[in-house]
Every structure is written in C-alpha cells, then in structure tokens.
Amino acid sequence: MASADTVPAAPARASPAAPPAAEPAPVTAPRFAAAYLHNPAPDYPDVAQRRGWEGTTFLNVHVLANGRPDRVVLAASSGHDALDDAAVAAVTDWRFVPAKRGAESIDGWVRVPVVFKLEN
C-alpha cells in the first residue's frame, strides 16, 4: 500500500489588524455673533416705533462655505410683519463664520434670533 507523504500545514498567521476607521471630523455650526463680523442690527421700522411694537423674530439661515447667507427663512414671527421684514433684510446682508468639518469650511444652517426692543 502506498502512502502519500504529507506536508504539515504552515501555522496560521494572523493577518495584520486593519487600521480603525477614521472618525469623521467634528462639524461645527455657522456663527454670527463674532465681533469682527460687524453685523449691524436691523433698522427699527418707523411704524413699529410709533405703535410700540416689540418682539423677537427667529430666522433659519443657510450659510455658504464662504460665510455669505444663501437663504434666509422666517422660522418664527415676532407677530409683526414690519419687524419680520426688517430682520430678514438685515440678516440677508450679514456675514457669518461658516460651518466647519474639521478645518474645512462647509455650508450649514444656523438659527438667528433678532430682538426688537424699544428704548424708554
């Protein structure tokens, strides 16, 4: 009876561990309150001053990677169209610190409250 020579199997090698998946860079939201941006308050509409209207308008602003607003959307009204319109007009001309993914500037959304309060 013929016997086949057997070659012992090579010891199993552990394959090198795959590097862990890189964690995505953290994302930060756009900002509008940095002092160096010089974002002026909106003009207080004359009709609102005469009638004593006050309130807070909330705007959702889509900020491009270059810091300019792309879209300004009324999120919550102050209760007065004149105040809301003044807020939208002002914020449309503002500059923002764009959102970031790590060190890269990216588009992002930010909610901006615009407060209208009469001085006594």
Beta strands, then each sheet from edge to edge (+ up, - down):
strand 1: 27-28
strand 2: 55-63
strand 3: 69-76
strand 4: 99-101
strand 5: 104-106
strand 6: 108-116
sheet 1: 1+ 4- 5+
sheet 2: 3+ 2- 6+
end
